[in-house]
């Protein structure tokens, strides 16, 4: 990512946390970064676009952390769930302006609402998978009830920490939540309680969520390609190497814009450019969007 663009995102995130999203202006961010307001618009067309970039970046970081936790073979399934829960709590604490101003900036006709919808659905899906992995297939018929209880406990505790300024240790919070869910899962199975939220009803919600994912992918890819293009000139490498990378980036853009993707070509171009450390992060995001949707 371009150094200037990263400065803009860092500044915006700090302002959003300190002042709130609505109270922060484009001029505030531009002044803080030491760039002209017009120059900032070369990277983002609106404050909404900055917010979306931050939200998606934070979500990607959380997903990467959860994947690292899940890949640790030395951890029990319960310990994995505790660490995933801790990671999720940390995500909401680091983005607490979302909780404070969610209703104000998620109007249906805006750009942000589909992203928030997709993020919520993605988190629900991930949490359902975690609950079944830890507590077994026996909870599947009640898993929608359990996942909303799980999300609700996290939300209320984060609200307490953010708005009431209660200081809690996240590891203790995560252990408490997982122990609560352990008791609820056992009780639900023992009582053979019929689900309040039926799977067929919730599938409608998830189908709508898939549209949110498609929106996210369709609009995210051009931004990532632009990141790639603007980062290459700033790399501390020879001009010859920059020219090679620029050519590869242009070929990648053409390949991704083609009606029919050529996976071998796309992976080869990404693999070639990934040798340059400064491009790895954005290239991994591109690869994930293209091949995992």
C-alpha positions in Angstrom: 0.0 0.0 0.0 1.1 3.6 -0.7 2.8 5.3 2.2 0.5 8.3 1.9 -2.6 6.1 1.7 -1.5 4.3 4.9 -1.0 7.6 6.6 -4.5 8.7 5.6 -6.0 5.4 7.0 -4.0 5.6 10.3 -5.0 9.2 10.8 -8.7 8.6 10.0 -8.9 5.6 12.3 -7.4 7.7 15.2 -9.9 10.5 14.5 -12.8 8.1 14.3 -11.8 6.6 17.7 -11.2 10.0 19.4 -13.9 12.2 17.8 -16.3 9.8 16.2 -16.9 9.2 12.6 -19.5 11.9 12.1 -17.5 14.6 13.9 -14.4 13.9 11.7 -14.0 15.8 8.5 -11.9 15.1 5.4 -10.1 18.4 6.2 -9.2 17.1 9.7 -7.6 14.0 8.1 -5.8 15.9 5.4 -4.4 18.5 7.8 -3.2 15.7 10.1 -1.4 13.9 7.3 0.1 17.1 5.9 -1.5 16.7 2.5 -3.8 18.9 0.5 -7.5 18.0 0.6 -7.4 17.6 -3.2 -4.5 15.2 -2.9 -6.5 13.1 -0.4 -9.2 12.7 -3.0 -6.7 11.0 -5.3 -6.9 8.0 -2.9 -10.5 8.2 -1.5 -13.5 9.8 -3.1 -15.3 10.2 0.2 -15.1 9.8 3.9 -17.4 6.7 3.5 -14.7 5.1 1.3 -12.1 5.7 4.0 -14.4 4.1 6.6 -15.0 1.1 4.3 -11.3 0.6 3.7 -10.6 0.6 7.5 -13.5 -1.8 8.3 -12.4 -4.3 5.6 -8.8 -4.0 6.6 -9.7 -4.6 10.3 -11.9 -7.5 9.4 -9.2 -9.1 7.3 -6.7 -8.7 10.2 -9.2 -10.4 12.6 -9.8 -13.3 10.1 -6.0 -13.8 9.6 -5.5 -13.9 13.4 -8.3 -16.4 13.8 -6.9 -18.6 11.1 -3.5 -18.6 12.8 -5.2 -19.6 16.1 -7.1 -22.4 14.4 -3.9 -23.7 12.7 -2.1 -24.2 16.0 -2.2 -28.0 16.5 -1.0 -27.7 20.1 -4.3 -26.1 21.2 -7.4 -27.8 22.3 -10.7 -27.0 20.6 -11.8 -25.1 23.7 -8.6 -23.1 24.0 -8.9 -22.2 20.3 -12.5 -20.9 20.9 -11.3 -18.9 23.9 -8.6 -17.2 21.8 -11.0 -16.6 18.9 -13.4 -15.0 21.4 -10.6 -12.8 22.8 -9.7 -11.8 19.2 -13.3 -10.9 18.5 -13.6 -8.8 21.6 -10.4 -6.9 20.8 -11.7 -6.2 17.3 -14.8 -4.5 18.6 -12.8 -2.5 21.2 -10.4 -1.3 18.6 -13.4 -0.2 16.4 -15.7 1.0 19.1 -16.9 4.0 17.0 -18.8 1.3 15.0 -20.9 0.6 18.1 -21.5 4.3 18.9 -22.5 5.5 15.5 -23.7 2.3 13.7 -27.3 3.5 13.1 -26.2 6.9 11.9 -23.8 5.9 9.1 -25.4 2.7 8.0 -28.3 4.2 6.0 -29.7 1.8 3.4 -28.9 4.1 0.5 -25.2 4.5 1.6 -22.1 2.6 0.7 -21.4 1.5 4.3 -24.6 -0.5 5.0 -23.9 -3.4 2.6 -20.4 -3.7 4.0 -21.7 -3.8 7.6 -24.3 -6.4 6.6 -21.7 -8.6 5.0 -19.4 -8.3 8.0 -22.2 -9.2 10.4 -23.1 -12.3 8.3 -19.5 -13.3 7.9 -19.0 -13.2 11.7 -22.2 -15.1 12.3 -21.0 -17.8 9.9 -17.6 -18.0 11.5 -19.0 -18.2 15.0 -21.5 -20.9 14.1 -18.6 -23.0 12.7 -16.7 -22.4 16.0 -19.6 -23.4 18.2 -20.2 -26.7 16.3 -16.5 -27.4 16.2 -16.2 -27.1 20.0 -19.6 -28.5 21.2 -20.3 -31.0 18.5 -23.0 -31.7 15.9 -25.6 -32.2 18.7 -26.1 -28.5 18.9 -26.7 -27.9 15.2 -30.5 -27.7 15.4 -30.1 -25.0 18.1 -27.0 -23.3 16.8 -28.8 -20.1 15.6 -30.1 -19.6 19.1 -26.7 -20.2 20.6 -24.8 -18.0 18.2 -27.1 -15.0 18.9 -26.7 -15.6 22.6 -22.9 -15.7 22.2 -22.8 -12.5 20.1 -25.2 -10.8 22.5 -22.9 -11.6 25.5 -19.9 -10.2 23.6 -21.8 -7.1 22.6 -23.1 -6.3 26.2 -19.6 -6.7 27.7 -18.0 -4.5 25.1 -20.7 -1.9 25.7 -19.9 -2.0 29.4 -16.1 -1.6 28.7 -16.7 1.2 26.1 -19.5 3.3 27.6 -19.1 2.6 31.3 -15.3 2.6 31.1 -15.1 -0.7 33.0 -11.6 -2.2 32.8 -11.7 -6.0 32.2 -9.0 -8.4 31.2 -9.9 -9.7 27.7 -8.6 -13.2 28.5 -10.9 -13.4 31.5 -13.8 -12.1 29.5 -13.2 -14.7 26.8 -12.9 -17.5 29.3 -16.1 -16.4 31.0 -18.1 -16.2 27.7 -16.9 -19.7 26.5 -17.7 -21.2 29.9 -21.2 -19.7 29.7 -21.6 -21.1 26.2 -20.4 -24.5 27.4 -23.1 -24.6 30.0 -25.8 -23.4 27.6 -24.8 -26.0 24.9 -24.9 -28.8 27.4 -28.3 -27.6 28.8 -29.8 -27.2 25.3 -28.8 -30.8 24.3 -29.9 -32.3 27.7 -33.3 -30.6 27.5 -33.9 -31.3 23.8 -35.3 -27.8 23.6 -36.8 -26.9 20.2 -35.0 -24.0 18.5 -36.5 -20.5 18.7 -34.6 -19.5 15.5 -35.2 -22.1 12.8 -32.6 -22.9 10.2 -35.0 -22.4 7.2 -36.0 -18.9 8.5 -32.4 -17.8 9.0 -31.3 -19.0 5.5 -33.1 -16.0 4.0 -30.9 -13.8 6.1 -27.8 -15.6 5.0 -28.8 -15.5 1.3 -29.1 -11.7 1.6 -25.7 -11.7 3.3 -24.2 -13.5 0.3 -25.2 -10.5 -1.8 -23.3 -8.3 0.7 -20.2 -10.5 0.1 -20.6 -10.1 -3.6 -20.8 -6.3 -3.2 -17.8 -6.3 -1.1 -15.7 -8.3 -3.5 -16.8 -6.4 -6.6 -15.9 -3.0 -5.1 -12.9 -4.1 -3.1 -10.9 -5.6 -5.9 -10.4 -2.3 -7.9 -9.2 -0.6 -4.7 -6.7 -3.3 -4.0 -5.4 -3.2 -7.6 -5.0 0.6 -7.2 -3.1 0.0 -4.0 -0.8 -2.3 -5.8 -0.1 0.2 -8.6 0.5 3.1 -6.3 2.8 1.2 -3.9 5.2 0.0 -6.6 6.7 3.4 -7.3 7.4 4.0 -3.6 9.4 0.7 -3.2 13.1 1.1 -2.4 14.3 -1.0 -5.3 15.9 -0.3 -8.7 14.0 1.3 -11.5 14.5 -1.9 -13.6 12.8 -3.9 -10.9 10.0 -1.3 -10.6 9.4 -1.5 -14.3 9.1 -5.4 -14.1 6.7 -5.2 -11.2 4.6 -2.5 -12.9 4.3 -4.6 -16.1 3.3 -7.7 -14.0 0.7 -5.6 -12.1 -0.8 -4.4 -15.4 -0.9 -7.9 -16.7 -2.7 -9.0 -13.5 -5.2 -6.2 -13.8 -5.9 -7.3 -17.4 -6.3 -10.9 -16.3 -8.7 -10.0 -13.6 -10.8 -7.8 -15.9 -11.1 -10.6 -18.4 -14.6 -12.3 -18.7 -13.0 -15.6 -17.9 -10.2 -15.8 -15.3 -7.1 -17.9 -16.0 -6.1 -19.1 -12.5 -2.6 -20.3 -13.5 -1.7 -17.0 -15.0 -3.1 -15.0 -12.1 -1.3 -17.2 -9.5 1.9 -16.9 -11.5 1.8 -13.1 -11.6 0.9 -12.9 -7.9 3.7 -15.3 -7.1 6.2 -13.3 -9.1 5.3 -10.0 -7.3 5.0 -11.6 -3.9 8.8 -11.9 -3.9 8.9 -8.2 -3.1 8.0 -8.0 0.6 6.4 -4.6 0.4 3.6 -6.0 -1.9 2.8 -9.2 -0.1 0.0 -7.9 2.1 -2.0 -6.4 -0.8 -1.4 -9.4 -3.1 -2.6 -11.8 -0.4 -5.8 -9.8 -0.1 -6.2 -9.9 -3.9 -5.6 -13.6 -4.1 -8.1 -14.3 -1.3 -10.8 -12.2 -3.0 -10.3 -13.8 -6.4 -10.0 -17.5 -5.3 -12.1 -17.6 -2.1 -14.7 -14.9 -3.0 
